[in-house]
Amino acid sequence: MQRVGEIKDPVHGYVYFTEVEKELIDSRPVQRLHRLKQLSGANLTYPGADHTRFIHSLGVMHLSGLLATHLQDLGYLTKEEVQKIRIAGLLHDVGHGPFSHVYEEILDKYRKITHENVAQWIIKESELGDILEKDGFSKDEISALAVGRLEKTSKAFLNLLVAGHFAPDILDYMIRDSYFAGVEYGRVDAHRLIDSLDLVDDSLAVEYPGAFYVLESYIIARLQMFNAVYFHRTVRAANVMIARAMDYANERLGLTSFRSAEEFLELDDSKVLLNLLSLKEEKEKKLFVSYDLARKFTERRLLKSTYELTIHRRDEFFSNLLNRAAIRHQIETEIGGKADVDPDYIIIDVPTVLSVPIHPMEKKPSDILVFMKRPSGKLTQRLTEVSPLLAALTQFVDIVRVYTLDQYREKVEKACENIFGERPYSTKVSF
């Protein structure tokens, strides 16, 4: 691959690109990522977290190249496959909508699709597909590889380079989000982790014990980033507000009714926020609530968490129950009735979609593999066998929070305790 230029990245230094990568970077779908914040409303809590999906995508392309080149050096990949992996990393986020994962909640509700589905569609139906085909790549192959769903391949591990335990996407957003949020939790030695990886039965495994420390730091860092940044109660307050605003205004603004790639590419953070604020004079109740929440979002008058419950043991029944929007809405209505508060301003948040510290795009987390070099070959073990304590950190952590307006906090808290059960004494006092 011949480099034709570079871009200065505050996280990785210089990110080099090839001719086909330059064409893709300059395309409308990728340039649109400049207008999507990486962390939605997290900048209202961490002011430095204003970075975008665009710079993240460049970082994923860079780390994808490092990982693919490492596997090429080990004899698993060709030069052409390295280029494909880099392109897949660059394009993996082109299907994100306004406010990133927040938009995905209404996308799932009204269209039953994810940003991965949209990404495949955009790659095939926009100018991205034309660029790829012109330069000798299959747009169908790249669209599947970009989201880790490549099926017709003799190298099944290729999907793991995009959506596995050690995906460059995860590595970049941990390091990048930590950098811009100004916290230390996500600082992982990505280079050392990548260099420690090898293939064992078409799965990526980490060398043990030589690189076990970097695996430990990776798992712990990811868990800390979720607790301190992604699931921070004030970060989530901003996100649930804009999520409800988009939900209530979805039909009026056509947020999920796009029928062409061109229509979808018109959606970005600023345009959607301005459209929400344009609903000020609407007489319909839900449209006014949508405007009101958007206005409070822009003024940082955020909803307050009045009740919180953390569940460290996976409870499938409880999780499935509260992850159903209709059930949450019924409970919000019940809380509103008991508290004498408008239920449109009561939001139950159950952030479990991204709650797995290691998230390999599976319904349940699979075990991480480690290997030891022996004269007879590689001896493979599961993380649960090597470190049960560390393995426990890769399990689900469910959080249930109830948000409302500041003036209703006390009444809603009492109603929640009546419905959910009173919180333990230890959660009410400082130690």
N, C-alpha and C positions, 0 to 999 in steps of 0.2 A: 504494500500500500504506500502510495506516494503522498507525503504531506504537501498541502498547498497553502496552508496558513495556520494561524493560531489565534486563540482568544484568551485573554487574561482572566483567570478565575480566582477570586480571593481565597477559595478553599483548596484547590488542587494546583494552583500555579497556572502554567500555560496548558491549555487544552488544544491539541493539534487536530486538524481535520483534513480529510481527503476531498477530492473534487466532487464526488457524489454526495458526501456529507455536507459540503458547502451549499450545493443546490438544495438539499433538503432543509438545511438551516434557514436559507433565504426564502423558503416557501411560506405561503400564507398560513397554513395550519400550524407550523412550528413558530412563526413569528407571533401568532396569536397568543402563545403561551406567555409572552411578556405581560399580557393583560390579565393573567390569572395568578393570584397570590398562592404561594405554596401552602400556607397554613391558614387560609381563610381569615378569620377574625382574631388570630392569635396576636397580631401586632397591637391590639388594644390592651393586652396584658404584658407582652414583651415587645416594646416599641421597635426594636431592631429587626423583628421578624417580618420584614416587608419584602422578602425575596420572592421570586416568581417561579412558576413551573418551567420557564425557559432555561434559566441558569441551572436548575436542578437537572433538566434533561441533558444539558451539555455535560454535567458531572457524571450522569449515569452512562453516557456514551464513553466518557474517558475511562471510568472504572470497568466498564464492560470490555474495553480494549485491553486493559491490564489483565483481567481474568482470562479472556480468550487467548491472549498471547502467552500467558503462563501455561495454559493447556496445550497450546500449539508447541511450546518448547518440550512438553512431555510426550508429544507425538499423537495427541488425540484430535487435533483440529488442523485444517489446512489454512493457508493465508486467506482464501476466499471466504471460508467460514468465519474467520476472525472479523472480516469486514461486515458480514451479515449480522454478527452479534453486536457490533458497534452501532449499526443502523437500527437494529431492534431496540437497543438502549436509548437511542436518541428519540425514537418515535413512540416509546411506550406510554407517554402521557398525553398524546394528541387528542384522546377522547374525553379528557376532563372538561367539565362544564364550569360555569361561574361558581366561585367559592369552592371549587374542587370537590372534596368528599361530601361537603354539605349538600351540594346540588344532587349528588348521587342518591340521597335519601328520597327526593321527589322523583328522580328518574326511575328508581326501582318501584315506587308507589304507582306511578301512572303509566310506565312503559315496560316494567319488569325486565329491564336491562341494566347493565353496569357500564362504567367508563371503558372497561376492556372491550365490551361489545361494540361500543361507539368507535373506539380506536381502530378496531379491525375494519369497520365500515368506512371510516374517514381515509384510512390508508389506501383502500381499494377504490373509493369513489371520488377522491379529490385529486389535485395535481400531484400529490405524493405518489400515487400509483403510476402516473405518467412518467415521472422522473425515474422511478425505480425500473420500469420496463425499458425506458430509453437507455439506461446504463447497464442493462443485462441482468437485472434481478427480477424475480417473480413477485409481484405485488401480493399474491395470495400467500406465498410462503412467508414473506416478511410480515404481513399483517398477523399471521398466526404466531410467528416467533416473537413478535413484539409484546405479546401478552402471555407467552409461555404455553401456547396451545398448538404447537406444531405436531401433527399426527403422522404424516407420511414421511418418516425419516428413520434411517437405521441407527441414528444416534439420539436415543431418547433423552439423554442427559442435556441436550441443547436447551430444552425447556427450563431446566434447573438453573441455567445461567441467566435467566430472565426472571423467573418467579420462584426460585428455591429458597432454602434457608439462608444462603449467602448471596442473594441477588444484589447486583450493583445498585439497584434502586433503593434497597434497604440501607446499604452502606452509605450511599450518598446522602439520603435524607437525614439519617442520624447525625452524620458529621456536619452537614450543612445547616440543618435546623438548630443544632446545638450552637454552632458558630454565630448565626444571626440572632438567635434568641439571647445570646450572651450567657449561656449556662455551660457547665463543664461535663454534664452527664453523657453526652453522645460522642465524646472524643474517643474514637476507636482507631487502632492501627490497621487501617484497611490493607495497606501493602503487605504487612506481615501475615494477616489473615489469608489474603489471596495466595501468597507464596506457600502457605502451609497446606493448601488444598490439593487433593488428588482424587481420581476416580476409583471407586470400588463398586463393582457390579452396577455400573451406570448411575451411581449416586456420588455426590460430592461428600468427601470425608476430610476431617481435620487431623493433621499429624499429632500423635500422642506419644509421649508427654511433652515433646519439644514446644508445641504451639498451644498447649492447653490453656495457658494463661491468657492468650489473646482471645480464645473462645469464651473464657469466663468473662472477660471484660466486655465482650460483644453482647452477651446475653444480659448481663447486669445493666449495661448502658442502655440497651433498648427498653428494658423494664423501667428504668429510671426516667427515660424520656417520656414514656407514656404517662407515668405518674406525675411528673413535674411540668410537662409541657402539653402534650396532646390531650390528656384527660384533666388538666388543671380546671378547677371548677369555674374560674372566670373566663378562661378560653372557651370552655364549652357553653357558657352563658351567651357569649357573642354568637357562637355557631348555631345554637338552638333558636335564637331569635331570628336570624336571617333564614334559617331553614323553614320556620313557621311562616315567615313573611312570604317566601317563595311558594310555599305550599298553598296558602290561601289565595295568592294571586296567579297561580299557575294557569288557570283557564283564561283569565282576562289577558294576561301578558303572553300566552302561548309559549311558556318556558320549556315544555316538553313535547310540543306538537310539531317539531321540525320534521320535514319530509325529505330534505336534501342536505348534502354536506354543506352547501353554501349557507343555508338557513342556520344550521348548527354553529358554524364558524362565526356567525354574527353575535353569539352569546359570549359575554365576558363580564367580569366583576363590575366595572363602572357602568356599563349599559344597563345591566339588570338592576343595580342599585338606583340609578336615576329613574328607571321605569317604576320601581316600587315607590319612590318618593313622589312620582307624578299622580299617585292615587289619592292625594290629599282631599280632594273635593268629592270623592265617591260616597254615595249614600249607603251602599250595601255594607253591612256590618263587617264581614270578614275582610273586605277590601280595605276598609278604614283601619282595621287591626293590622293588616299587612303594612300599610303606610306607617302607622304609628310605631310598629316594631323596627321598621327600617330607619325611621327618624331617630329613635332612641339609640339604634346601633351607630349611626353616624355621629351622634353627640356623646357616645360612650355612657349612656344612661342604661346600664345593663341590668338584666334580671338578676335576682339574688337566689342563691341556693338556700332553701329553707329546710330541706330534709335530705339526708344522705345515708346510704346503706352500701357497704362494701362486702361482697361475697367472695371469699377466697376459695371456697369449695364449689366446683362446678355443679350447678343444679339445673339440669336440662329443662325440667318442667317450668321452673320459675323463669328461666331465661327465655324460653320459647313463648311463655305467656306475655311477658312484658315487652318482648320484641315485636309483638303484633300491634300495629298502629291502632286498630279498632279497640283492643283491650285497654291500651294506654289512654285513648280518648274517653272511654267509659269511666276509668278511674279519675282522670282529670275532671270530668263532669261531676263525679261524686265528691271529690275534694272541694270543688267550687261550691257545690250545694251546701256542704257542711260548714264551709268557711264564709259563705255569703260573698263570694268573689267570682267575677266573670271568668269562666273556665278557659276562655280564649287567651287569658293571661296566666294560665297555669300550664307548665310544660314538664312532662316526665321525660327525663333523659336516661337512656340505658346504652351507654357507649360500649357495645360489645363487638361490633363489626371488626374493629382493629385492635381488639384487646389481647391478642396473643403475642407475647414478646418475640416469638419467631413465627412468622406467618407465611407458610409456603403455598398459599392459595388452595388450601384444603379445608374441608369441613371440620376436621380435627387435626391437631398438630402431630405430624409424624416425628419419629425420634431422630435426633441428630446422630450422625455416625462419626466415630474417630477411628484412626488406624495406627498400628504400630508396625514399623519395618522389621521384618525378620528375614533370615537367610532364605527361608522357604517362600517368602512373599509377604503380603500384607495381611496382618491379623486385624480383623475388624471387630469393634465393639460398639454397642449403643451407649449413648450418653447416660441413660438410666442405669447402666451397669457400671460405668466409671464413676459417676457422681450423682447419686440420687438427689442430693440437695440442689445441685445446679439444674438438674432436669426438672425439679419441682417449679423452678422459676419460669419455665417455658409453658406453664399451664395457664388457663383462663383466669382472669380477675374481672368479675362483673361489678359494675358500679351503678347504683340507682340513685338519681338525684331528682328533686322536684324544685323547679324554678318558678318564681313569680315576681311581681313588682315589689319594690322595696317597702311600700306602705302596707302591703298585705302579708308581710313575712310572718308575723306572729300568729295571725288567724290561720294561715295556710299550714304552718308548722303544727299547730294543735290538731287540725283536721287530718294531717298526715299521720300523726302519732295515733290518732283514733282509728285510722284505717289500716295502717301497716303495723301498728304496735309501737309502744314507746321505745325510744332509743336508749341504749345502755347509758348509765350514769357517766361512764368514762368519756363519752363523746360530748358531754355538755360542759366539762370543766377543763381548765388548762393544767398541764403538769410541767 
